[in-house]
Amino acid sequence: MSPERADTQSAGLIRPALVRAGDIPATPTPPLNSPLMPFPATRMRRLRRTETLRGLVRETNLGPEHLIQPLFVVAGEGVREEVESMPGIERFSISELVAEATEIAAVGVKAVLLFGIPAEKDESGTGAYDDEGVVQMAVHALKEAHPDLTVITDVCLCEYTSHGHCGFVRDGEVDNDITVELLAKTAISHAEAGADAVAPSDMMDGRIGTIRHQLDEEGHPNTPIVAYSAKYASAFYGPFRDAAESTPEFGDRRGYQMDPANAAEAVREAQLDLEEGADMLMVKPATPYLDVVRRVKAETEAPVAAYHVSGEYSMLKAAAANGWIDEPAAVRETLTSIRRAGADAIVTYYAKEAAGWLR
Ligand code: PBG
């Protein structure tokens, strides 16, 4: 074997000249008198030959610093309960939550999004704005143990209402303006507990402006608002509702969450939230709405997060459990697609696990 041949083989390359079979030309030439063609001068494969070359021209990066881990906190002591429809995801009582946060921080994830499941629910969701509520106590504990971990809190009533709707129900409908007042109370109690940012996920009109105004009045002008601006009425929230026990008792959420058929409306929602003082916008779910992530990013140029929701997580977990997909590769590809669409940050139940794979 000639030295030249050994070299090309060890680099994993196949030289056309060496594999030429019979009289098949190695370099196709355009037929005489044909218009000028970019090929063979242009060969896109040249920069795909090695991992180093691919790395030099990679357009999208993905690291643990882009990921936000959602966490469920429950009342009680010593509780760790697996969510059946979300393999690998547990609901923690406060001290277990703090231990979990240690593991999350250790793999390089710098932010968590906190959801509370109170011991008791009622008509007006009072647990949401109780200064000693489950989220408020968890924020205190997390910030004390991990001052560097960014703690974002979900601001919504659905985990706290006995009927499971995201707001106060009057005459069989979620009343927008009463709900907004309760949400603002909730956001303030989270900020007082030490939350680094609040994330309203209710889809009421005008809530960003009211929350911003009241946070400022109450001495929290530096607490950012991550607005779930384009939150769709999605079938992919099913597993989350098991985890949060927040399935609506009657009706559904289509009277306040967005119609999956709309995208221009998402841009309007985003623009309104920015005008009302949102610091970051969120699109949710993520993968079925990558076009919306792209449009919201392009048309607002504001920081955008995308929420890779429970159903998106559980589908990957189920396929992986059956051996149908290569889980780390499929998860990396999924999260990369969300970043490529334009998301700055990704909320994903895979944050801790994927951060381990990304290192
Ligand atoms: C509402 C809320 C929901 C999710 C996040 N915040 C559920 C809903 O609207 O029913 C869903 C998240 C997920 O599916 O992962 N507070």
Boltz pocket constraint, residues with backbone or C-beta under 6 A from the ligand:
constraints:
  - pocket:
      binder: B
      contacts: [[A, 154], [A, 155], [A, 156], [A, 157], [A, 158], [A, 159], [A, 166], [A, 201], [A, 202], [A, 236], [A, 237], [A, 238], [A, 239], [A, 240], [A, 241], [A, 246], [A, 253], [A, 308], [A, 309], [A, 310], [A, 311]]
      max_distance: 6.0
